[in-house]
Amino acid sequence: MTQGKSHHDIFLKACEKLGKVPKNCLVREDNEAGIEVAYRVGISVICIPDIK
């Protein structure tokens, strides 16, 4: 895996390691790019606002 956090590979790899399909997973994300990527691969997303 050579892409950064905001690339779909990391989300798909996590699903694979968990033995789950993306539609049965949930991502908590504070980064707009991460939210978009998770949504595009079919993972439900909860946005956690960054307090910075």
C-alpha positions in Angstrom: 0.0 0.0 0.0 1.7 3.2 -1.2 -1.2 5.6 -1.0 -2.0 7.9 1.9 -4.8 7.8 4.4 -7.2 9.5 2.0 -7.0 6.8 -0.6 -9.5 4.0 -0.9 -6.9 1.2 -0.5 -6.5 1.7 3.2 -10.2 1.4 3.9 -10.6 -1.7 1.7 -7.5 -3.3 3.3 -9.0 -2.7 6.8 -12.3 -4.3 5.7 -10.4 -7.3 4.3 -8.4 -7.7 7.5 -11.7 -7.7 9.5 -13.3 -10.2 7.1 -16.1 -7.7 6.3 -17.5 -6.1 3.2 -17.5 -2.3 3.1 -21.3 -2.0 3.4 -21.1 -3.7 6.8 -18.5 -1.4 8.2 -18.4 2.1 9.7 -15.7 4.7 9.6 -15.3 7.5 12.1 -13.4 10.3 10.3 -12.4 13.9 10.9 -10.9 14.5 7.5 -13.1 15.6 4.6 -11.1 13.7 2.1 -11.3 10.5 4.3 -15.1 11.0 4.5 -15.4 11.3 0.8 -13.2 8.2 0.1 -15.0 6.0 2.6 -18.4 7.1 1.2 -17.2 6.3 -2.4 -16.2 2.7 -1.4 -19.6 2.1 0.3 -18.6 2.5 3.9 -21.0 4.4 6.2 -19.3 7.4 7.8 -19.6 9.3 11.0 -18.0 12.7 10.9 -16.0 13.5 14.1 -15.3 17.3 14.0 -11.7 18.3 14.5 -11.5 20.6 17.5 -8.3 22.4 16.3 
